[in-house]
């Protein structure tokens, strides 16, 4: 049984995240999408809202599990849920450097959990939650945002703006 954890803040979930989730779902027998709660980060959406958005945009993946965790290293969380893989995305050289370092640290901590990397298509490679939040506000943002987030997420931003 190949069980993987794909973790992130998902604040908000982007088309890049969705691409990673769908590819991971194809590759592994079981996929867990886990929101890592970082108390030092100010979130736009609550953990519950992010879980709801993730469930809505992944409803076409029936065996996917959406959850959250906090105050744990990702690799320890993965071990605690019986995952033998961590799925991570690499969008650019700085992601590569960071993820490579984390892969080695994770391997030192829990050698039986393997980190697997995927590179998204160029059209969504630079999309991040931070970039999405930075697009909101200027004239025309509503149309621009549609290119980078699933419809359910776009709807949440529209609700916040009204």
Backbone as ProteinMPNN parsed JSONL, in Angstrom:
{"seq_chain_A": "XXXXXXXXXXXXXXXXXXXXXXXXXXXXXXXXXXXXXXXXXXXXXXXXXXXXXXXXXXXXXXXXXXXXXXXXXXXXXXXXXXXXXXXXXXXXXXXXXXXXXXXXXXXXXXXXXXXXXXXXXXXXXXXXXXXXXXXXXXXXXXXXXXXXXXXXXXXXXXXXXX", "coords_chain_A": {"N_chain_A": [[0.85, -1.18, 0.0], [0.738, 2.052, -1.028], [0.85, 4.982, 0.518], [0.45, 8.434, 0.574], [1.311, 11.727, 1.751], [0.381, 14.967, 1.06], [1.207, 18.087, 1.845], [0.541, 21.437, 2.95], [-0.02, 25.011, 3.302], [-2.247, 25.86, 1.969], [-3.653, 28.274, 1.612], [-4.912, 30.389, -0.184], [-6.144, 27.277, -1.664], [-4.719, 26.533, -4.786], [-4.704, 26.367, -8.443], [-2.341, 25.106, -9.03], [-1.837, 23.619, -6.682], [-4.038, 21.903, -6.891], [-3.408, 20.529, -9.237], [-1.146, 19.106, -8.332], [-2.349, 17.499, -6.353], [-4.139, 15.953, -7.886], [-2.31, 14.554, -9.575], [-0.838, 13.177, -7.648], [-2.867, 11.575, -6.616], [-3.247, 9.866, -8.733], [-0.831, 8.504, -8.707], [-0.453, 7.246, -6.202], [-1.727, 4.775, -3.885], [-3.266, 5.659, -1.776], [-4.141, 8.94, -0.824], [-3.448, 11.651, 1.246], [-4.337, 14.855, 1.95], [-3.003, 17.392, 3.678], [-3.408, 20.11, 5.804], [-0.991, 22.099, 6.986], [-0.678, 23.669, 9.965], [0.55, 26.723, 10.782], [1.298, 28.609, 13.417], [2.61, 31.024, 13.408], [2.074, 32.28, 11.051], [-0.139, 34.547, 9.509], [-3.242, 33.754, 8.557], [-5.426, 33.949, 5.713], [-7.762, 32.496, 5.376], [-9.623, 30.432, 7.614], [-8.615, 27.309, 9.182], [-10.689, 25.48, 8.993], [-12.196, 26.585, 6.872], [-10.335, 26.312, 4.811], [-10.095, 23.523, 4.735], [-12.716, 22.913, 3.936], [-12.746, 24.15, 1.369], [-10.761, 22.618, 0.08], [-11.966, 20.07, 0.166], [-14.182, 20.58, -1.432], [-13.041, 21.225, -3.962], [-11.841, 18.866, -4.575], [-13.729, 16.915, -4.767], [-14.176, 15.178, -6.826], [-12.398, 13.181, -6.469], [-12.753, 10.447, -4.961], [-11.596, 8.862, -2.846], [-9.859, 10.439, -1.474], [-8.35, 11.94, 1.327], [-8.837, 14.695, 3.441], [-7.274, 16.702, 5.777], [-5.844, 18.154, 8.787], [-2.917, 19.303, 10.549], [-0.819, 20.178, 13.346], [2.018, 21.624, 15.024], [3.933, 19.649, 14.557], [6.594, 17.978, 12.898], [6.458, 17.54, 9.403], [7.261, 15.024, 8.404], [7.054, 13.419, 10.66], [4.326, 13.598, 11.099], [3.473, 12.308, 8.761], [4.431, 9.714, 9.238], [2.831, 9.142, 11.484], [0.302, 8.812, 10.383], [0.592, 6.604, 8.898], [1.734, 6.929, 6.404], [3.943, 6.304, 3.726], [5.129, 7.946, 1.979], [5.95, 11.311, 1.125], [4.621, 13.879, -0.699], [5.834, 16.429, -2.714], [6.015, 19.621, -4.314], [7.931, 21.177, -6.883], [8.603, 24.259, -8.029], [10.462, 26.1, -8.872], [13.987, 27.145, -8.892], [14.594, 27.985, -6.216], [12.645, 26.673, -4.695], [13.539, 24.075, -5.198], [16.056, 24.023, -3.876], [15.274, 24.431, -1.178], [13.459, 22.266, -0.784], [15.082, 20.077, -1.315], [16.89, 20.176, 0.828], [15.064, 19.81, 2.957], [14.177, 17.257, 2.336], [16.432, 15.692, 2.887], [16.739, 16.164, 5.641], [14.286, 15.165, 6.57], [14.645, 12.493, 5.868], [16.731, 11.843, 7.568], [15.384, 11.987, 9.997], [13.137, 10.221, 9.775], [13.702, 7.578, 8.207], [12.202, 5.694, 6.734], [10.192, 7.005, 5.377], [9.64, 8.275, 2.25], [10.451, 11.021, 0.212], [8.831, 12.409, -2.528], [9.052, 14.152, -5.561], [7.328, 16.423, -7.699], [7.021, 18.294, -10.702], [5.138, 20.99, -11.646], [3.186, 21.901, -14.607], [4.401, 24.449, -16.838], [2.542, 26.538, -17.144], [1.305, 26.863, -14.679], [3.312, 26.931, -12.889], [4.461, 29.032, -11.399], [2.54, 29.831, -9.664], [1.423, 30.645, -6.491], [0.059, 30.537, -3.168], [0.557, 32.914, -1.838], [1.056, 34.657, -3.99], [-1.49, 34.642, -5.149], [-3.077, 35.898, -3.172], [-1.923, 38.394, -3.312], [-2.854, 39.334, -5.713], [-5.436, 40.126, -5.344], [-7.63, 42.837, -5.21], [-6.691, 45.209, -6.861], [-8.136, 46.934, -9.671], [-10.022, 44.855, -11.766], [-9.166, 42.452, -10.707], [-10.799, 40.265, -10.217], [-11.267, 38.838, -12.606], [-8.657, 38.157, -13.323], [-7.888, 36.484, -11.224], [-9.391, 34.18, -11.709], [-7.912, 32.619, -13.461], [-6.07, 31.271, -11.941], [-7.04, 29.927, -9.715], [-9.237, 27.332, -8.458], [-12.792, 27.259, -9.31], [-14.434, 27.216, -6.922], [-12.793, 28.392, -5.015], [-12.376, 30.892, -6.114], [-14.979, 31.856, -5.867], [-15.144, 32.065, -3.065], [-13.376, 34.194, -2.606], [-14.752, 36.196, -3.954], [-17.029, 36.392, -2.364], [-15.869, 37.332, -0.011], [-15.107, 39.851, -0.851], [-17.447, 41.196, -1.215]], "CA_chain_A": [[0.0, 0.0, 0.0], [1.502, 3.301, -1.125], [0.067, 6.099, 1.055], [1.236, 9.664, 0.525], [0.804, 12.972, 2.324], [0.718, 16.223, 0.385], [0.905, 19.085, 2.87], [0.807, 22.845, 2.665], [-0.931, 25.909, 4.018], [-3.459, 25.907, 1.14], [-4.327, 29.521, 2.007], [-5.921, 29.387, -0.525], [-5.764, 26.231, -2.614], [-4.547, 27.081, -6.133], [-4.711, 25.363, -9.513], [-1.098, 24.346, -8.878], [-2.095, 22.611, -5.648], [-4.982, 20.924, -7.427], [-2.652, 19.695, -10.17], [-0.335, 18.19, -7.521], [-3.251, 16.548, -5.708], [-4.628, 15.014, -8.907], [-1.21, 13.674, -9.987], [-0.563, 12.278, -6.52], [-3.974, 10.641, -6.553], [-2.981, 8.869, -9.779], [0.402, 7.773, -8.421], [-0.445, 6.525, -4.939], [-2.944, 4.04, -3.547], [-4.03, 6.535, -0.889], [-3.605, 10.304, -0.724], [-3.919, 12.509, 2.332], [-3.982, 16.256, 1.78], [-2.976, 17.87, 5.057], [-3.11, 21.515, 6.025], [-0.047, 22.304, 8.065], [-1.024, 24.908, 10.66], [1.706, 27.466, 11.273], [0.748, 29.692, 14.237], [3.332, 32.277, 13.147], [1.554, 32.864, 9.812], [-1.5, 35.084, 9.554], [-3.976, 33.123, 7.454], [-6.601, 34.614, 5.151], [-8.893, 31.61, 5.624], [-9.446, 29.544, 8.771], [-8.309, 25.924, 8.835], [-11.954, 24.855, 8.591], [-12.527, 27.072, 5.528], [-9.397, 25.694, 3.872], [-10.505, 22.122, 4.595], [-13.933, 22.916, 3.119], [-12.38, 24.432, -0.021], [-10.063, 21.448, -0.451], [-12.941, 18.999, -0.069], [-15.029, 20.955, -2.57], [-12.33, 21.167, -5.241], [-11.365, 17.493, -4.813], [-14.842, 15.974, -4.622], [-14.098, 14.193, -7.909], [-11.416, 12.18, -6.054], [-13.555, 9.905, -3.86], [-10.877, 8.263, -1.718], [-8.898, 11.405, -0.945], [-8.629, 12.384, 2.692], [-8.391, 16.059, 3.738], [-7.139, 16.853, 7.216], [-4.867, 19.177, 9.181], [-2.039, 18.948, 11.673], [-0.01, 21.301, 13.816], [3.059, 21.38, 16.02], [4.655, 18.42, 14.224], [7.313, 17.943, 11.637], [5.665, 16.839, 8.397], [7.662, 13.617, 8.302], [6.48, 12.722, 11.817], [2.9, 13.482, 10.815], [3.331, 11.255, 7.75], [4.591, 8.42, 9.927], [1.697, 8.93, 12.397], [-0.879, 8.384, 9.613], [0.951, 5.415, 8.134], [2.164, 7.258, 5.038], [5.344, 6.005, 3.443], [5.603, 8.943, 1.02], [5.576, 12.718, 1.189], [4.607, 14.451, -2.041], [6.184, 17.848, -2.694], [6.128, 20.24, -5.631], [9.075, 22.056, -7.136], [8.209, 25.22, -9.063], [11.582, 26.933, -9.303], [15.247, 26.758, -8.231], [14.589, 28.179, -4.761], [11.891, 25.531, -4.164], [14.405, 22.899, -5.266], [17.045, 24.09, -2.804], [14.589, 24.224, 0.095], [12.893, 20.918, -0.718], [16.19, 19.117, -1.242], [17.357, 20.194, 2.211], [14.044, 19.187, 3.799], [14.156, 15.827, 2.03], [17.528, 15.064, 3.623], [16.416, 16.224, 7.07], [13.213, 14.2, 6.802], [15.231, 11.158, 5.782], [17.479, 11.628, 8.813], [14.429, 11.808, 11.095], [12.294, 9.037, 9.555], [14.222, 7.047, 6.935], [11.248, 4.869, 5.979], [9.288, 7.863, 4.608], [10.325, 8.759, 1.054], [9.917, 12.24, -0.377], [8.696, 12.35, -3.976], [8.878, 15.495, -6.111], [6.714, 16.626, -9.003], [7.122, 19.654, -11.24], [3.899, 21.317, -12.37], [3.368, 22.487, -15.939], [4.861, 25.838, -16.866], [1.424, 27.486, -17.047], [0.932, 27.084, -13.287], [4.51, 26.707, -12.076], [4.789, 30.147, -10.506], [1.368, 30.17, -8.863], [1.514, 30.334, -5.071], [-1.005, 31.151, -2.378], [0.965, 34.299, -1.581], [0.814, 35.413, -5.22], [-2.938, 34.767, -5.305], [-3.556, 36.934, -2.248], [-1.405, 39.674, -3.803], [-3.613, 39.757, -6.89], [-6.755, 40.609, -4.936], [-7.761, 44.258, -4.884], [-6.651, 46.165, -7.975], [-9.207, 46.845, -10.661], [-9.96, 43.702, -12.656], [-8.595, 41.278, -10.041], [-11.733, 39.137, -10.247], [-11.016, 38.054, -13.831], [-7.282, 37.634, -13.273], [-7.851, 35.395, -10.252], [-10.022, 32.989, -12.29], [-6.912, 31.818, -14.167], [-5.112, 30.637, -11.039], [-7.662, 29.18, -8.623], [-10.469, 26.623, -8.825], [-13.995, 28.091, -9.169], [-14.902, 27.312, -5.53], [-11.92, 29.335, -4.321], [-12.717, 32.201, -6.685], [-16.248, 32.217, -5.241], [-14.852, 32.504, -1.69], [-12.8, 35.545, -2.676], [-15.821, 37.116, -4.347], [-17.86, 36.568, -1.176], [-15.111, 38.174, 0.931], [-15.021, 41.2, -1.399], [-18.754, 41.877, -1.229]], "C_chain_A": [[0.896, 1.244, 0.0], [0.601, 4.455, -0.697], [0.974, 7.329, 1.101], [0.512, 10.804, 1.22], [1.306, 14.117, 1.462], [0.264, 17.326, 1.327], [1.245, 20.487, 2.394], [-0.126, 23.703, 3.487], [-2.274, 25.989, 3.286], [-4.311, 27.133, 1.487], [-4.208, 30.566, 0.919], [-5.32, 28.289, -1.388], [-5.749, 26.86, -4.013], [-4.697, 25.969, -7.171], [-3.436, 24.525, -9.477], [-1.239, 23.263, -7.823], [-2.991, 21.507, -6.199], [-4.288, 19.986, -8.416], [-1.83, 18.655, -9.397], [-1.208, 17.105, -6.886], [-3.73, 15.503, -6.717], [-3.531, 14.071, -9.383], [-0.878, 12.689, -8.875], [-1.621, 11.203, -6.382], [-3.797, 9.52, -7.585], [-1.809, 7.962, -9.409], [0.337, 6.851, -7.206], [-1.779, 5.818, -4.702], [-3.863, 4.878, -2.659], [-3.33, 7.884, -0.812], [-4.268, 11.018, 0.446], [-3.427, 13.913, 2.021], [-4.116, 16.88, 3.164], [-2.588, 19.34, 5.122], [-2.179, 21.594, 7.228], [-0.316, 23.661, 8.701], [0.25, 25.522, 11.236], [1.186, 28.656, 12.075], [1.448, 31.038, 14.016], [2.859, 32.982, 11.874], [0.134, 33.369, 10.022], [-2.242, 34.573, 8.326], [-5.145, 33.992, 7.002], [-7.861, 33.82, 5.468], [-8.59, 30.74, 6.845], [-9.103, 28.137, 8.277], [-9.574, 25.228, 8.332], [-12.356, 25.302, 7.182], [-11.61, 26.439, 4.479], [-9.729, 24.219, 3.663], [-11.749, 22.024, 3.71], [-13.609, 23.159, 1.647], [-11.691, 23.244, -0.652], [-11.031, 20.309, -0.741], [-13.804, 19.313, -1.285], [-14.301, 20.788, -3.896], [-11.795, 19.768, -5.56], [-12.49, 16.477, -4.708], [-14.87, 14.913, -5.726], [-13.068, 13.093, -7.614], [-11.955, 11.484, -4.802], [-12.784, 9.363, -2.66], [-9.819, 9.181, -1.119], [-9.311, 11.83, 0.455], [-8.042, 13.785, 2.871], [-8.386, 16.224, 5.247], [-6.177, 17.988, 7.528], [-4.025, 18.651, 10.341], [-1.281, 20.193, 12.103], [0.99, 20.819, 14.849], [3.756, 20.033, 15.832], [5.485, 18.659, 12.976], [6.466, 17.133, 10.661], [6.0, 15.356, 8.347], [7.124, 12.813, 9.484], [4.97, 12.568, 11.657], [2.669, 12.343, 9.812], [3.435, 9.874, 8.402], [3.365, 8.121, 10.794], [0.426, 8.473, 11.672], [-0.564, 7.188, 8.705], [1.35, 5.682, 6.699], [3.632, 6.904, 4.867], [5.927, 6.943, 2.395], [5.115, 10.335, 1.42], [5.668, 13.227, -0.239], [4.872, 15.945, -1.932], [6.305, 18.346, -4.129], [7.343, 21.136, -5.709], [8.708, 22.95, -8.31], [9.399, 25.96, -9.66], [12.844, 26.524, -8.547], [15.246, 26.951, -6.713], [13.757, 27.091, -4.071], [12.783, 24.294, -4.127], [15.394, 22.887, -4.105], [16.411, 23.805, -1.455], [14.12, 22.781, 0.231], [13.973, 19.842, -0.642], [16.7, 19.028, 0.192], [16.361, 19.492, 3.125], [13.969, 17.681, 3.561], [15.237, 15.098, 2.818], [17.262, 15.071, 5.121], [15.329, 15.204, 7.398], [13.735, 12.776, 6.784], [16.061, 10.835, 7.013], [16.53, 11.296, 9.96], [13.639, 10.508, 10.98], [12.684, 8.422, 8.211], [13.21, 6.26, 6.105], [10.222, 5.685, 5.194], [10.088, 8.496, 3.466], [9.653, 10.024, 0.539], [9.962, 12.111, -1.892], [8.381, 13.747, -4.492], [8.185, 15.447, -7.469], [6.915, 18.081, -9.41], [5.859, 19.948, -12.034], [4.19, 21.876, -13.758], [3.728, 23.971, -15.837], [3.725, 26.839, -16.627], [0.989, 27.768, -15.611], [2.127, 27.012, -12.34], [4.791, 27.828, -11.081], [3.633, 30.553, -9.603], [1.595, 29.719, -7.423], [0.351, 31.001, -4.359], [-0.701, 32.616, -2.099], [0.714, 35.17, -2.805], [-0.677, 35.658, -5.408], [-3.462, 35.897, -4.423], [-3.087, 38.318, -2.683], [-2.142, 40.203, -5.015], [-4.954, 40.41, -6.53], [-6.704, 42.099, -4.617], [-7.756, 45.209, -6.054], [-7.783, 45.928, -8.97], [-8.98, 45.654, -11.595], [-9.45, 42.43, -12.016], [-9.489, 40.042, -10.168], [-11.486, 38.231, -11.455], [-9.625, 37.422, -13.812], [-7.229, 36.399, -12.373], [-8.415, 34.091, -10.813], [-9.014, 32.062, -12.962], [-6.1, 30.931, -13.225], [-5.717, 29.822, -9.906], [-8.89, 28.428, -9.129], [-11.693, 27.519, -8.587], [-14.483, 28.264, -7.728], [-14.074, 28.318, -4.729], [-12.201, 30.751, -4.815], [-14.0, 32.716, -6.033], [-16.028, 32.717, -3.813], [-14.272, 33.911, -1.681], [-13.868, 36.568, -3.055], [-16.749, 37.394, -3.162], [-17.171, 37.488, -0.166], [-15.13, 39.645, 0.461], [-16.35, 41.944, -1.327], [-19.258, 42.201, 0.166]], "O_chain_A": [[1.699, 1.451, 0.91], [-0.295, 4.862, -1.436], [2.1, 7.276, 1.595], [-0.717, 10.849, 1.274], [2.498, 14.222, 1.172], [-0.932, 17.48, 1.578], [2.119, 20.686, 1.55], [-0.927, 23.195, 4.272], [-3.317, 26.166, 3.916], [-5.529, 27.036, 1.635], [-3.472, 31.54, 1.081], [-4.157, 28.351, -1.788], [-6.648, 27.619, -4.374], [-4.801, 24.791, -6.829], [-3.456, 23.354, -9.855], [-0.817, 22.126, -8.032], [-2.729, 20.322, -5.994], [-4.554, 18.784, -8.426], [-1.815, 17.476, -9.753], [-0.842, 15.929, -6.885], [-3.723, 14.306, -6.428], [-3.798, 12.885, -9.578], [-0.661, 11.505, -9.132], [-1.312, 10.054, -6.067], [-4.157, 8.37, -7.332], [-1.801, 6.783, -9.762], [0.987, 5.806, -7.175], [-2.814, 6.209, -5.242], [-5.086, 4.811, -2.779], [-2.104, 7.967, -0.745], [-5.488, 10.987, 0.606], [-2.227, 14.13, 1.847], [-5.199, 16.896, 3.749], [-1.572, 19.756, 4.566], [-2.539, 21.206, 8.34], [-0.193, 24.692, 8.039], [0.931, 24.918, 12.064], [0.685, 29.617, 11.491], [0.918, 32.079, 14.405], [3.199, 34.141, 11.642], [-0.692, 32.695, 10.639], [-1.905, 34.923, 7.195], [-5.771, 34.68, 7.808], [-8.901, 34.394, 5.791], [-7.442, 30.362, 7.078], [-9.28, 27.82, 7.101], [-9.529, 24.475, 7.359], [-12.809, 24.482, 6.384], [-12.058, 26.076, 3.391], [-9.652, 23.719, 2.541], [-11.829, 21.158, 2.839], [-14.128, 22.464, 0.773], [-11.989, 22.887, -1.792], [-10.929, 19.655, -1.778], [-14.121, 18.423, -2.075], [-14.872, 20.267, -4.854], [-11.35, 19.51, -6.678], [-12.223, 15.282, -4.573], [-15.512, 13.873, -5.577], [-12.888, 12.18, -8.419], [-11.638, 11.901, -3.688], [-13.298, 9.41, -1.542], [-8.977, 8.735, -0.339], [-10.491, 12.052, 0.723], [-6.895, 14.036, 2.5], [-9.373, 15.922, 5.916], [-5.744, 18.703, 6.624], [-4.386, 17.684, 11.011], [-1.12, 21.138, 11.33], [0.832, 19.761, 15.459], [4.121, 19.365, 16.8], [5.114, 19.45, 12.109], [5.83, 16.154, 11.05], [5.099, 14.522, 8.256], [6.776, 11.643, 9.323], [4.4, 11.543, 12.029], [1.775, 11.517, 9.997], [2.622, 8.987, 8.142], [2.905, 6.98, 10.84], [-0.429, 7.822, 12.272], [-1.37, 6.818, 7.851], [1.314, 4.779, 5.862], [4.457, 7.168, 5.741], [7.069, 6.773, 1.967], [4.027, 10.506, 1.971], [6.68, 13.027, -0.911], [4.22, 16.644, -1.157], [6.653, 17.591, -5.038], [7.733, 21.771, -4.729], [8.525, 22.481, -9.433], [9.356, 26.394, -10.811], [12.793, 25.665, -7.667], [15.845, 26.15, -5.996], [14.116, 26.635, -2.985], [12.785, 23.553, -3.144], [15.555, 21.871, -3.43], [16.947, 23.024, -0.669], [14.361, 22.145, 1.257], [13.795, 18.818, 0.019], [16.919, 17.933, 0.711], [16.747, 18.68, 3.966], [13.721, 16.918, 4.495], [14.997, 14.016, 3.354], [17.536, 14.082, 5.8], [15.434, 14.468, 8.38], [13.317, 11.945, 7.591], [16.095, 9.687, 7.456], [16.825, 10.439, 10.793], [13.486, 9.779, 11.96], [12.062, 8.715, 7.19], [13.354, 6.174, 4.885], [9.453, 5.115, 4.42], [11.092, 9.169, 3.7], [8.428, 10.088, 0.441], [10.989, 11.754, -2.469], [7.541, 14.447, -3.926], [8.425, 14.549, -8.276], [6.972, 18.977, -8.567], [5.543, 19.237, -12.988], [5.318, 22.276, -14.046], [3.39, 24.643, -14.862], [3.927, 27.868, -15.982], [0.369, 28.798, -15.347], [1.957, 27.031, -11.121], [5.323, 27.562, -10.004], [3.745, 31.525, -8.855], [1.917, 28.559, -7.168], [-0.267, 31.924, -4.891], [-1.598, 33.459, -2.121], [0.218, 36.29, -2.681], [-1.085, 36.757, -5.784], [-4.21, 36.755, -4.89], [-3.779, 39.309, -2.449], [-2.067, 41.394, -5.316], [-5.526, 41.155, -7.326], [-5.851, 42.56, -3.858], [-8.717, 45.955, -6.239], [-8.309, 44.82, -9.073], [-7.891, 45.473, -12.14], [-9.309, 41.416, -12.701], [-8.999, 38.915, -10.22], [-11.495, 37.006, -11.334], [-9.449, 36.281, -14.24], [-6.603, 35.397, -12.717], [-7.964, 33.011, -10.432], [-9.233, 30.853, -13.027], [-5.505, 29.946, -13.663], [-5.002, 29.103, -9.208], [-9.511, 28.835, -10.111], [-11.642, 28.431, -7.762], [-14.903, 29.359, -7.354], [-14.604, 29.013, -3.863], [-12.256, 31.694, -4.025], [-14.087, 33.894, -5.686], [-16.659, 33.689, -3.396], [-14.64, 34.73, -0.839], [-13.879, 37.681, -2.53], [-17.204, 38.525, -2.988], [-17.822, 38.325, 0.46], [-15.166, 40.563, 1.28], [-16.381, 43.174, -1.373], [-20.339, 42.771, 0.315]]}, "name": "protein", "num_of_chains": 1, "seq": "XXXXXXXXXXXXXXXXXXXXXXXXXXXXXXXXXXXXXXXXXXXXXXXXXXXXXXXXXXXXXXXXXXXXXXXXXXXXXXXXXXXXXXXXXXXXXXXXXXXXXXXXXXXXXXXXXXXXXXXXXXXXXXXXXXXXXXXXXXXXXXXXXXXXXXXXXXXXXXXXXX"}
